[in-house]
């Protein structure tokens, strides 16, 4: 990481610590506002607050779905027809697979929130380069830049890692 990148990263960590626990001044940022901001504002307090809110909403949504699944699976529906029973069991299996994927996503969301608190959010874990706002908007749990992610996927494909 260059001195300039380290300095930028330190400044954004400072501003995020100042902004933690309080919302940004004025109305909350929208995705369009975020994309209009200059590169020097990368991972400013307002941007970090935007992503914190987005991740918190995603976390709450996942937890809500998990509790709905628990309630749904507790319902005992006695169906005498084996075909109907098989359909219900298949629906339960599909729902459980979906919740398992959401459980893994929840872990990534919590890791992203921890990176916001530590000041590492928005920076590639492999290269130290900015991940980019458009990538973070599309995938707020991203911890690698697009190039680093492509290299990792290529290695996995070639070497089965």
N, C-alpha and C positions, 0 to 999 in steps of 0.2 A: 504494500500500500504506500502511495507517495505521501509526502509531507502535507500537500494540499488536501488530499483525501482524508488523512488523519485529522487535520484541523477542522475540516467540514464536518466530519463525523463527531468530533468532540463538541463542536458548537451545537449540532442538532441534539446531542445527548443533554447538553446543558439546558437548552430551551424546552426539551421534553420534560425534564425534571421540574422546571419552573411551572409548566403547564399541567403537570399531572394533578388530577383531582379537581381541576377547574376547566370549564369549557372555554373555547376560544372566544375572543371579543366579537360581538355582533352575531349575525345569524350563522348557523352551521354551514360549512362548505358543502357544495354539491360536487358531483364528479366533474362537471363542466368547469366549475371554478378551479378545481384542483388541477385540471389539465392546462388551464390558462396561466397558471403560476410559472414564474421563471425558474430556471435551474438552480439559482442561488437560494431559493426557498425550499429546496429539497429536504424533506423530513423536518420541516419547521414544526413548531408547536401546534399550529392549526392543522397541518397535514396529519400529524401523529394523532391528534384528537379525532379527526375524521376516521382514520383507520381503527382506532380504539373503539369508537362507537359502532363501526361496521362489524368488527369482530365480536363485540359484546352481543349485538343483535343476532348474529349467526349462532353464537353459543346458546343464547336463550331459546332460539328456535329448535336447535338440536335437542336440548334438554326437554322441551315441551313435547317433541315427537317421541322421545324415549318414554316419557310417562304415559303418553297415549297408547303406545305399543304395549306397555306393561298391563294397562287396564284392558286392552283389547284381547290380549292373550289369556287373561284370567277368566274371561267369559267362557263358560262351558256350554257349548252348543251340542246337544245330543241329536244326532241325525242317524236314523236307522239305515239309510241308503249308503252303501259303501262308496259309491261314486261321489256323492255329495260330501262325505266325510273326507275322502282323498282330496277333493278340491279345497276344502277348508284347511286341511293340513298343509297343502302346497302353498296356500296363501300365507299361512303362518310362517312357513319356512322362508318364503320370499321376504316377508316383513322382517324376520330376524336377520337375514343377510343384509338388508338395507340398514337396519339399526347398527349392525357391526361396522359397516362402512362409515356411518355417522359417528360411531364411537371413536374410530381412528381419526376422523376429521376433527372431532372435539379435542383430541390430544394435540393436534396441529394448531388449532385455534388458541389453546392455552399456551402453547409454546410461543406463538406469535405475540400474544399479549405480554408474555414475559420479556420478549425481545424489545417491545415498545418501552417497557419499564426500565430495561437496562441500557437503552439507547442504541441497540444494534438493529432495530427494525428498519427495513428498506435497503439494507446493505447485503451483498452476496456473501455467504459464509465461506466460499472457496476463494474468491478473488478480491473481496473488499470493495468492489465496484458497486455503484448504485443499481438496484434491481430495476427501477423505472416505475413511474406512476401508473402507466397504462397496464403493466403486468400486475401490479399490486391491486389495482381496482378489479381486474378480472379474477385474480386469485390472491386474496389478502393474506393467505397463509404461506405464500412463496418465501423461500429462504435462499434461493439461488437465482442469479440472473438468467435470462433466457439462454445465453450462450453456454453457461455452466451446466444448466439443466439438460441442454441438448447433448453436451459432451458426456454427462453421466448416463443418459439414456442410451447413447451409442455404445459406451463401455458395457452396460448391462446386456445389450443386444449381442455384442460381439463375444463377450467373455462369460456371460451368464452370471454376473455378480449380483 
